[in-house]
Amino acid sequence: APYRYFQQLPSELLEVHLNVCHGLLRSTALRCGETLEPMVQELKAQGQWPPALELQSSKAVVAEGEIGFASNDAIMATHLQNDDDPQKATSRASVCAGESAETADRFLQNLVRLCVNTSCTALLRRQRLLEKLDAGHGKLEAYMRHIPLSRRSGLLKQGLKPDGQKFEVFCAEIFHTLEEQTSATALLESLGESSGEYKSLSTNSKSGEFFFLSHDRKFLIKTVSEAEGRLLFRMLPEYQDHIHSLPASLIVRFAGLYHVEVGSGSWKYFLVMKSVFDPSCEIHAHYDLKGSLYHRKKKEGESCGKDEDWINAKLLVQVPEPRRRQMLEAHEADVSFLKGHDVMDYSVLVGIHYPERSQSAASKHCGIVAAGGKEVYFLGLIDFLIHFGLRKQAEHLLRAAQGHGADTSCVDPADYAARQARFLRSSIFSPAEPDMGTAGILKVQVISAKNLRNADWVGASDPYVVVTVGLQSAQTHVIKDNLNPTWNCTLSLPLNNSHFGQDVEFSVWDKDFVRTAQGSDDFLGRLRLPMVDLLRNREAELSQRLEDTSKGELHVKAWLEHETQGGYPSTLPSALWEFEVKAGFESFDPSSQKVLEDLYQASLAGGAPNVKIRSASVEVWVDFRTMTQQVVGRTRTRPIRRRAIRQS
């Protein structure tokens, strides 16, 4: 993304760049004006200016009672409320001083409708204008796609009133191009002037937040604090990049961010988001899961289950193994993205629909059907606008002093992301044996260490090793009072395609058994192994001095395993792409083809160019740089090619 490049530039260079951009934009505006002026004059003479915007709506407005389930609405309101933020301690009626909560609701609903209708209509007109100006060259379209950050101001006018209420709309192009369901056309159908009435979601939240639901139950409108609104605004360019590069992302899809004047000098931030649930499926059970078991149990009278309730009920999301790997990889990429923005305290919202309990089964829905078809799951990553600032850091220190620094929900963003990724793999999704990622398994043998630093006041260090790739980690057993330990321990980590551009890290720690006297575990050093080097050399063995410490050496081995089914070789008549061995073999086996295509695409995105796969009893190394393959244990290499074949 261009923003990451500009973030690294010094402020002086940025100022020069900004001045050049302003000059280019002014000259472009003048050229556009010269081109459009004759067209505008002609339309004015014909009484056709401004031109009417024709919306192609394929869905008629349906009465509220005919769409969806009211129980789902209360569930979403429960999960989206935030009752511990003092910045939001305002009541409904305080928005319209002296008015009732119902009057304030009607006022705000009308305000939201005007904001959505005005901004979306303007965006569609702007898009149509840009298409005319671009004349098929695609340059303006590329500009809007790569430089989407914007903040536009406007007035909301009703009838013939001379003055209107001010509002700001942020990054409209980002939401419009995020996906089809968040486009301006979709918002106008669900939230525009011609749509049905909104529903106000009442909550018991002390925060006084406002929750509205579109008539078709597809979108929710939620007030957020100024800090949350500004945080989302800063995240949006990378949020767009993340969703486009990972369509399977579990992160909730936003469709709009607004800043609206609701009174004399009083402003509110609103955001529009897609519902995690499908209106056609009633949610029979729902859980808010953070990955923490400390005070994470629902209270009496609450319907929303939490982490302890999920564990006690012995629930598991049971989906086919390929889907499980893809979803876990997507979640790990999601929380890694959130970690980069220093946010935490987010939740995985899990809704469960039981088809046998429904009077009328929905033929089409966006849920995930369980293996066996007895459940339909809806998963979404929500409430990720909590920054790990001073207030949250102080809360974490308090919990640490109480002995719950690791298991409380308020922890450092890096620890929070890794813990939730582990929790999904071990406790939310049904376990698999062996536990593989989308690219296979990383096998590591931690052999021994020498001359480690002594971090204990009494006796010698009690060392153990943690192996990490991405957010996946595994650790050896602890060897007490030994500065020259021998573990000979083999560990397995699930490996995803997204890990190929990262390092495998081996970190050595001293275990402190008495935390009150010794504090937390002490760091004794680390080794790093680039994944690309591991795959290029087929396997790796390191016996090197530890980094980031005064002394110590570590001896480890690492290799990659990937299991596929079927014989080698065979044909694959149903594939769209086939990797073909030119000399001696017809093709790779059917199961390997999908693996090879995924690894090939990952290599194009910066992943490992050299991979090992196994089919039945034959292991094969594939080098995408030279497009060759070699059977393990043999010296001969054969050229391969990637060719398109027809789908049967």
N, C-alpha and C positions, 0 to 999 in steps of 0.2 A: 504494500500500500504506500502511496506517495507520502502520507503523513509521517510514517516512521522515518523516512529519509529527511524530511524537513525538521523533525524534532532534534536531529543531531547537528543541525547547522547553528553557527553562532548568531547572536541577535543582530549584529551589524549586517551580516550577509542576508539575513531574513528581511531586514528593512529595505535593502536594495531590491531584493526580489519582489517585495510587496509593491514598491513604487513602479517597477516595470509592469507588474500585473495590472495595477490601476490604469496605467497608460494604455495598455492593450485593451482593457475592458472599455475604456472611454471611446477609443477609436472604433472598436467593434460595434458599440452602441450607435455611433454616428452612421456607420455603414449600413447597419440594420434599418435605421430610420430612413435613410435614403431609399432603400429597397422597398420598404413597406408603405411609405407616404402615398404614392399613387394608388395603391390598393385600398388604403383606408379612405382616401378622398372619394374614390368611386363607390365604395360601400356606403359612405355617409350620404352621398347624393341619391342613392337608391333606398335610403332609410333602413339599411340592414347593418348598422353599426351601433353597439357592439354585436357581433354575431351570436346567435343562440347556441348553447351547448347541447348537443343531442346525446343523451345517454342511452345506451342499449342495455336495458335491464331485462333479463330473461326470467326474472322471478316476480310474481305479483305479491303485493303486501298481504300477508296472512294474519288473521287474528292471533293475538298472543296465546290464547288458550290452545291453539292448534299446533303450536311449535314447542317441542322439547318438554322438559320436566322441571317443575318449579323447585324440586328438591336439589337439583344440580346448582341452581342459583345460590341458595344458601351455602352450599359447600364452597363455591368459589369465593363468596364474601368472607367466609370464615378463614380461608387460607390466605387471603390477600390483606387482611387487616394487620395493622402494626400498632400495638397498644402500649409500647414502651418508649416511644419517642416523644420527649417533651416539646419538641418543635412543632408538633401537630395538635397540641392540646387546645383546639378550638371547637366549639359546638356548631351544629348545623345552622341554628338560627343566628349565630354570630356573623355569618356571611351577609345576611340581610338584616341589619339591626332593627329590632322591634317586630320582626316577622316570625311566624311559626316555622317549625321545621318543614312542614309540607309546602309552605309558600317558598321557602328557600330551595327546596328540591325542584319545584317547578321552574323557578328562576334559573337555576343552574342547568337543568336539562335543556331549557331553551337556549342558554348561552353556549353549551357544548354543541348543540345541533347547528347553531349559526357558525361556530368556529369550523366545524367539520365541513359544512356545506360550502362556506366561503373559500376556505383554503383548497379543498379538493377540486372545486369548480375552476378556481384560478390555475391550479396545477395542470388540469387537463387542457385548458386553453393554452397555457404556456407550452405544453408538450406539442400541441398541434401547430403552434407557431414555429417552434424549433424544427419540427419536421419539414415545414415549408421552406424555412431558411436553409436547412441543411441540404435539401435537394438530392438526397440519396448518397451524399458523401460519407456520412457517419461520423464526422469530426465532432459536431456538437453533442451527439449522443455519447461518444466516448468521453468527452469532457464532463458531461453530467454524471456519467457512471463513476469516473475516477476522482472527481472533485465534488463530492456531494454535500459537503458541510455548508449549511445555510441557516440564516435566521431572518425571517421576513416579518415585518410589522404591518398591521392593517387596522381597519375600523369595522366594527359590526354595526351596520345601520338597519333599523327596522322601520318600514313604512317611509313616511316623509319627514321623519325627525332629522334635523340638521346635524346633530351630534350623535356619535356612536361610541361604543365601548372599545377600548384598545385591546388588541391581542397580538400575540407573536406565535408563529408556527416555526418549528425547528425541523430542518432536514427532511422536507416533504419528499424530495426525490429518493431518499434512502428507503423510506417506507413504501413508496410507490413501486420501486423496482426490487424490493426484498423478495417477494413472491406474489403470485397472482391473488392469493386470498387477502393480502394487505394492500392492494392497489387502491388508488383513489376511487376507481369505479366501484370496487367492492365496498368501500367505506360509505359512499353515497347511497348505495342500495340498502345498507343496514342502518346507517346513522344520519343520512341526509334529510332534507326538508320533506321529501315525499315518502320517507320511511315511516314505519309504525311507531307507536309511542314507546319511549324507554321505560324500563322497570327500575325502580329504586330498590337497591338491596340494603335492607336494614341490618345493622350489626350492633353488638353490645360493646364495640370498641370504645375505649376511653379517648381515643385520638380524635374522634369527630371526623374521620375521613369520609369522603363521598364515593359511593359505588353505584354506578348505573350500568344497566345491561341493555343491549340493543333488542329490538322486538323479536328478532330471529335467533337470539341467544348466541350469536357468533362473536360478539365483541363486548368487552368490558371497559368502562371508563372509570378511572381511579385518580383521585388527587394524591399528589406526592409533595414532599417538602421541597424547599428551594435547593437544599443540598443534594437531594436525590435527583431532582430535575437537571441540575447542572452536571452531576456525575454521568447521567445517561447521555446528555448532550456530548460530553467529551468522549464517551465510549462509542458513539454511533458509527463513525467510519470503520473502526475495527470490528464492531458488531456486524455491520453489513458484510465485510470481508469474510468474517467467520461463517456466517450463515450461507453465503454463496459458495464457499469452499467446502462446506459440510452440510448438505441438505438434510442429512439424518440427525442434525443437532437436536438435543432435547430442550434447548433454551427456548423460553416462551417467545413468540413472535409479537413484536410491537408494531403498531400501525399508525401511531401519531404521538407527537409531544407538543403541547401548547402551554402558553403562559398568558393568562386572561385576567383582565381587570374586572373584579367582581364588586367593587365598591369604590368609594372615593379614596384613591391611593392604596387600595388593597388588591393584591394580585394572588392568583392561585396557579400552580402547575397542575396540568392534567395530562395523563397519558392514556392512550387507547391501545388495548392489547387483545389478541385473539384468545378465545377461551381454550383451555387445555382439553375440555370435554367436547364431545360431539352432541349437538342438540337432539339427535335421534336416539341416543342411548341413555337410559337412566343409570345413574351411578348408585350402586347399592352399598359400596364400602369405599372409604377414602382415607388416605394416610399422608401425613406431612413428615417426611423423613429427612433428617439432617446428617445422620451418621454418628450421632452422639447418644449415649444411653444415660446421661446424667440429667435427672429431672425431665425426662422425655417420655412421660406417660400421661394419657388424657385424664382429666379430672372428672369427677362425678357430674353427670349431666351433659358432658361434651360428646359430640358425635365424631369428632375428628380424631382418628388414631395417630399415634406418634411412634417413635422408634421402638420403645419397649413393648408397646401393644402389638406391633408387627412381629417382633421376635416371639412374644408369648403366644400369639395366634398361630405360629409356625407357618406363616405364609411365604410363598416364593413365587416370583414371576417365572412361569415355565413356558418358554418359547423354544422353537427349534434352535439347535446349536449355532448354525451360521448367523441367525438373527441375533442371538445372544452376544456373540463376539462383536458384531457390528455396533450394537447398542452400547456395549461397554466401552468400545473404542471411542464412540461419539461422545459419551459422557466424560471420559477422561480428557478428550480435547476441549470439551465445554468448560470443565472446571479449571483446566490449565489456562484457558483464555481469561476466566474470571480472576484467577490468581494474579495474572499480569496487571490487573486493574486494582489490586489491593482491596477486593471486596470479599465478604464472608457472610455467614449466617443464612445462606440461601438454602432452599429445600427442594427435594424431589417430591412433587405432588403425584401420588399414585391413586388413580380412580379405577375401580373394578366394577364391571358390568357383568351380571350373570344372565345369559340369554334365557335360561329356563324359568326365571322369575318374571320375565316380561310377557305381557299379554300379546304384544305385537312386536315381532323381531324386526330390527332394521336390516334391510338387505344391503345397504351401503353405509359404511362408517369409516372413520379415520383411525380406529383403534387397532390394537395389536392383539390378534387372536392367539390364545394359548394353544400349546400342543394338546390336541384332544378336543379343542373347541368349547370347553366348558366355561371359560372366562374370556372377557375382552378387556384389555388393559389400556389405560390412558396415562401417559407419563409426561411430565413437563418440569423444567427447572425454573423455579419462580423466586421472586423476592431477593434478587441479587444486587440491590442498590444500597447495601449497607457497607459503608467504608470503614476499614479498620483504623479509625482515627484515635485521638487521645482518649475519648470516652470508652471506646471498646478495649483499648489497650489497658486502661485502668481496671476495667471489669475483669479482663483476663488475669491481671496480676492478683486481684482479689481472690479469684477462683484458684489460682496456683497456690496462694498462701493457705487456702482451705484444703489443699491436697487434691484438687480436681483440675489441675492445669492442662492435663492431656485429654480428659473425657468430657469436659464442658463444651457447650456449643460455641462459646466465644473463644476462639483460638486464632493464632496467626493465619493469614490467608493461605500460605503454603501448606501448613499442617492441616487446615480445614479441607483443602482440595484433596490432598492425599488420603485423608481419613475417609472422606465420603466416597472416593473411588474404590477404596478397599471394602467399604461397607456394601456398596452395590454389588461388587463381585462375590462377596462371601455370604451376604445375608438377604439381599433383595432378589437377585436372580438365582435360579436353581444352579447348584455347583455342577461342574463337569470334571471328568477324570480322563485324561489329563486336562488341566486348566490351560487352554490355549488362547492366544490372541489371534487377530486377523492375519498375522504373519508367522504364527507358530509359537515356539517355545525357546526362550533363552536359557541354556543350561550353563551353570557356573560351578566350578569346583574351587572352593577356597581351601588352599593347602596349608600354608603356614605363614608365620611372620617372625621377624628377627629384630632384636635390639630395640624394642618398643620403648617409648618414653614412659616413665613411671609417673602417674598422675595421682597416686594415693599417698597420703601422709604416713599411713601405717601399712606395712607390707608392700606388695607389688600390685600393679594394675590387674584388673580382671577383664581381659579383652574379648570383644566379639566383633564381627564384621557385618555391615549392612550393605547389600548389593541393591542398586537402584537404577532403573531405566524408566524415563518418564515419571509417572506417579506410581509405578509398580515397584515394590521392594520386598526383599526377603532377608533374613538374618540368620547367622550361625548360632550355635550354642555358646555360652559363656565359659571360658576357662579361667579359673580362679588363680590369683597370685602367680602369674607367669608372664614374663616379658619376651619369651621366645616360644609362643604357643604353636601347636600343630592341631588343626581342625580336621582336615581331610573330609570336608563337608560338601556335598553336592546340593545345589539349590536350583529351583526351576522358577522362572518368571514368565508370565504370558507376554508375548511380544506382538505389538501392533505395527501396521505399516507406518503410522505416524512417528514411531520411535526411530526410524531409520536415519534421520538426520541428527540424532542426539548421541550423547555419550553414555556408556555404562560406567557407573561410579561405584567404587569400592571404598567405603569409609570405615575406619577402625575406631572403636569406642571403648572406653573403660566403664564397666558397669558399677554403679554406686548403689549398693544394696540398702544403705541407711540414708535415705534422702534428707532427713532433718539434720544429720551431721555433715554429710558430704555434698549435698546439693544434687544437681542433675548429672547425667552421665557426661564424662569428659571426652572431648574429641582428641584422637591420637594421630590423625592424618588420613589421606585419601590417595587413591589412584584413579585415573580416568582412562577409559578405553573407547575411542570413537567407534560407533557401530559400523561405519563404512570400512574401517580398517579390519574389523573382525570378519566381515563378510568377504572382503577382497582376499584375505589370506586364509579363508575357509574355517580357520579356528585360530585362537590366540592364546598365548601363554605369557604371562608377565611375571617377572621377578625383579622388582624395581624398588628404589627408595621412595618412601611416602612423601607426598606433597603437603605443603601448609603445616609442617611440623619440623621440629629440630632434628629428629632422627627416627629410624625405623625402616624396615623393608617388608614387603608383602609379596607372596607367591600365589598366583591364581591362574586358572584356565577357564576359557569360555568357548562355547560353540552354539550353533543354531540348529534346531530340529523342527521339521515340519512333516506331519503325517498326512498322506492322502490315501484315497481308496482306489482299488482297481488295479489292473495290470499295466505293465510298461513294455512295449508301447501299445497303442490302440488308436482307433479313429474317434472323431468327435463330430458327427454330422450336424449337431444342433447348435454349435457355437457360432457366434458372429465373427470372432477373431480366433485364429488358430496359430499356435507356434509349431512349426514344422521342422523336423530334422532333415536336412537335405541328403545326407549320405548314410544309408544303412537302416534308417528307421522311417516309418511313415509319419508318426506324430507322437506327441505326449499323450498320456492317458486322459480321459474326460475330466476327472476330478482335478488333475494338475493344471488343466487349461485355465480355469477360473483363478487358481492361485497365481499362475504365471502372469495373467493379465493384470491382476491387482498389484503384484510386485513390479511389473513393468511400468504401470502408471505411477507407482510410488517412486520409482527411480527417476522418472521424468520430472517429478516434483522435488528432487534433491535427495531421495532416499538411496539405499544401497544399490549399486549396480551389479553386485555379485551375490547370488543367493543359492542356497541348497534346498532341494525338495526331495521327498522320498515317495515312491509309489511301490506298494508291495515290498519287495526285498531289495529294490534297486534305488540307490541314492545318486542324485545327479546334481552337479554344479552348473549353473547357468550364469553367463556373463553378458549383461545387456549392452555393455559398451562395445564388445567385439562381436556380439550376437553369436556366441558359441556355447556348446554344452559339452560336459565331460562326465562320464560315469566315475563315481568315486572308486579309487583303487586302480584305475586304468590311466594310461598316459595319453591316449588318443583324444583329441578334441574334434568335434564336428560342428560345422556351421549350421545355424538355424535361421529361420526367417519368420516374420510375423505377417500373415496374409489374411485378407478378408475372405470369408466363405459364406455361402448362402445359408440362411436359417431354414431348417426343414419344417 
